[in-house]
Amino acid sequence: MAANPDTNWLAKIEGKSFVNVSIDSANGDAINTEEFLQAARSLVTLFDILGATTFNRVIADLNTNIEKVQKRKDAAPAESETLQDLVRNELKSGQHKATEGLLWLVRGLDFTVQALRHNLDNPSSQLSVSFNQAYGTTLKPHHNFVVKGVFSAAMGFCPYRTTFFRKVDDKNAKAADNENEKVDPEVEARVSAGLSREVEALERVVKILKTFQATPEAQWK
């Protein structure tokens, strides 16, 4: 059975995901700011499937940092067409609110993409395992003791992998009753293929931005 474009998450973000973000390889892998922000907003909606209550802190942080970058772009559009230029020009002005927001946004995106990558590569793993592992290598080193506890507890409430795959394919699909319940092979193949495209695109964007953010021109301290 084909996916329903009205209820399939991958269909809903088509044309506004990280697959669609322009990267100018002739200009130092410059990333289009508006397309990036649109894709980031699309990705946030994935957490509605994962569980808005479980991931409310992640959702809030992502949205807050998206808005910080958006406000800078709106305030200085000619200087912010690419993310790299936005950072350079904001720092030249003596400010760093959007630059710091982008740093945290990239950390949040890295957390998400590492979790998805782990789960795609390890189909026998539950989402809680994938997200816990990703948290340990991305956000955890930057969180205090209290926040670490909140995140660690939240990861335990991830839906079953089968539920996640079903609801990416159809938001109205029935949740799995237990962790041993299997995904329909057609659904798994379709969702895996679509998520793999998104993950590969996001991995490239995250890698470019992490490399840039490590350079002296992206520092404000």
C-alpha positions in Angstrom: 0.0 0.0 0.0 1.3 3.4 -1.0 1.9 6.1 1.6 -0.8 8.7 2.2 0.6 12.2 1.4 -1.8 13.7 3.9 -0.5 11.7 6.8 3.0 10.7 5.8 5.7 12.8 7.6 8.2 12.5 4.8 5.6 13.6 2.2 4.6 16.6 4.4 8.2 18.0 4.5 8.9 17.4 0.9 10.5 20.5 -0.7 11.3 22.1 2.7 13.7 19.6 4.3 17.5 19.3 4.6 17.6 17.5 1.2 16.5 20.9 -0.3 19.1 23.1 1.5 21.4 24.7 -1.0 25.2 24.4 -0.3 27.5 26.5 -2.5 30.6 24.3 -2.7 32.3 27.0 -4.8 31.9 29.5 -1.9 33.3 27.5 1.0 30.2 25.3 1.3 28.1 28.3 2.1 24.6 27.2 3.4 21.5 29.1 2.4 20.1 30.6 5.6 16.4 30.7 4.7 16.4 27.1 3.4 18.2 25.9 6.5 15.7 27.5 8.8 12.8 26.1 6.9 14.4 22.6 7.1 15.1 22.9 10.8 11.5 23.8 11.4 10.4 20.8 9.4 12.7 18.5 11.4 11.2 19.8 14.7 7.9 18.3 13.7 9.4 14.9 13.8 9.5 15.2 17.6 5.7 15.3 17.6 5.9 11.7 16.4 8.5 10.8 18.9 6.5 12.3 21.7 6.1 16.0 22.3 6.0 15.5 26.1 9.1 13.3 26.2 11.0 15.7 24.0 9.5 19.0 25.1 12.9 20.4 26.2 14.5 19.5 22.9 11.6 21.0 20.9 11.7 24.2 23.0 15.5 24.6 22.6 15.4 23.9 18.9 12.6 26.4 18.3 14.3 29.1 20.5 17.5 28.8 18.6 15.8 28.8 15.2 14.2 32.1 16.2 17.5 33.6 17.3 18.9 33.0 13.8 15.7 34.1 12.1 15.7 37.4 14.0 19.2 38.2 12.9 18.4 37.3 9.3 15.4 39.6 9.4 17.4 42.4 11.0 20.2 42.2 8.4 19.0 40.2 5.4 21.7 41.4 3.0 24.4 40.3 5.4 22.7 37.0 6.3 22.0 35.1 3.0 24.2 32.3 4.1 24.7 31.0 7.6 28.5 31.6 7.5 28.0 35.3 6.4 25.3 35.7 9.1 27.9 34.6 11.7 30.7 36.7 10.3 28.7 39.9 10.0 27.0 39.5 13.4 30.3 39.1 15.1 31.7 42.1 13.3 28.9 44.1 14.8 30.0 43.1 18.3 27.0 40.9 18.9 26.7 37.1 19.1 23.2 36.1 20.0 22.3 34.5 16.7 25.8 33.0 16.5 25.4 31.4 19.9 21.9 30.3 18.9 23.2 28.6 15.8 25.9 26.8 17.9 23.2 25.3 20.1 20.9 24.6 17.2 23.7 22.6 15.5 24.2 20.7 18.7 20.5 19.8 18.8 20.5 18.8 15.1 23.6 16.7 15.7 21.9 14.9 18.5 18.9 14.2 16.3 20.8 13.0 13.3 23.1 10.8 15.3 20.1 9.1 17.0 18.4 8.6 13.6 21.6 7.3 12.0 22.2 4.8 14.9 18.6 3.5 14.6 18.7 3.1 10.8 22.0 1.3 11.0 20.9 -0.9 14.0 17.3 -1.9 13.2 17.2 -4.2 16.3 17.8 -1.3 18.6 15.0 0.6 20.3 14.8 4.4 20.0 15.7 4.9 23.6 19.0 3.2 23.0 19.7 5.3 19.9 18.8 8.6 21.5 20.7 7.8 24.7 23.8 7.1 22.7 23.4 10.2 20.7 22.9 12.3 23.8 26.1 11.1 25.3 28.2 12.3 22.4 26.4 15.6 21.5 24.4 17.5 24.1 25.4 15.8 27.4 29.0 17.3 27.6 27.4 20.8 27.5 24.6 20.2 30.1 24.7 20.7 33.8 23.9 17.9 36.3 20.2 18.8 36.5 19.6 19.0 32.8 21.5 15.7 32.2 19.1 14.0 34.6 16.0 15.4 32.8 17.3 14.3 29.5 18.3 10.8 30.7 14.9 10.3 32.2 13.1 11.5 29.1 15.0 9.1 26.8 13.4 6.2 28.6 10.0 7.3 27.4 10.8 7.1 23.6 8.2 5.2 21.7 8.9 1.7 20.4 10.8 1.7 17.1 7.8 0.0 15.4 5.5 2.8 16.6 7.9 5.4 15.3 8.2 3.9 11.8 4.4 3.3 11.6 3.7 6.9 12.5 6.3 8.4 10.2 4.5 6.5 7.5 1.1 7.4 8.7 0.5 9.7 11.8 -2.8 7.9 12.4 -1.2 4.4 12.6 -1.7 2.2 15.6 1.0 2.2 18.2 2.9 -1.0 18.9 1.8 -2.9 22.0 5.3 -4.1 22.8 8.9 -3.9 21.7 8.8 -7.2 19.9 6.0 -6.2 17.5 7.4 -5.9 14.0 7.0 -3.2 11.4 5.4 -4.1 8.1 8.3 -4.8 5.7 6.9 -2.4 3.1 6.5 0.4 5.6 10.0 -0.2 7.0 11.5 -0.2 3.6 9.7 3.0 2.6 10.4 4.9 5.8 14.0 3.7 6.0 14.7 5.0 2.4 13.1 8.3 3.1 14.8 8.8 6.5 18.1 7.8 5.0 17.9 10.6 2.5 17.1 13.1 5.2 19.8 11.8 7.5 22.5 12.0 4.8 21.6 15.5 3.9 21.5 16.6 7.6 24.8 14.9 8.3 26.4 16.9 5.6 25.0 20.2 6.9 26.0 19.5 10.5 29.5 18.5 9.4 30.0 21.7 7.4 28.7 23.9 10.3 30.6 22.2 13.0 33.8 22.6 11.0 33.0 26.3 10.4 32.1 26.9 14.1 35.5 25.6 15.2 37.3 28.3 13.2 38.5 31.5 14.7 36.2 33.7 12.6 33.2 32.0 14.2 34.3 32.6 17.8 33.1 35.4 20.1 34.9 34.6 23.3 
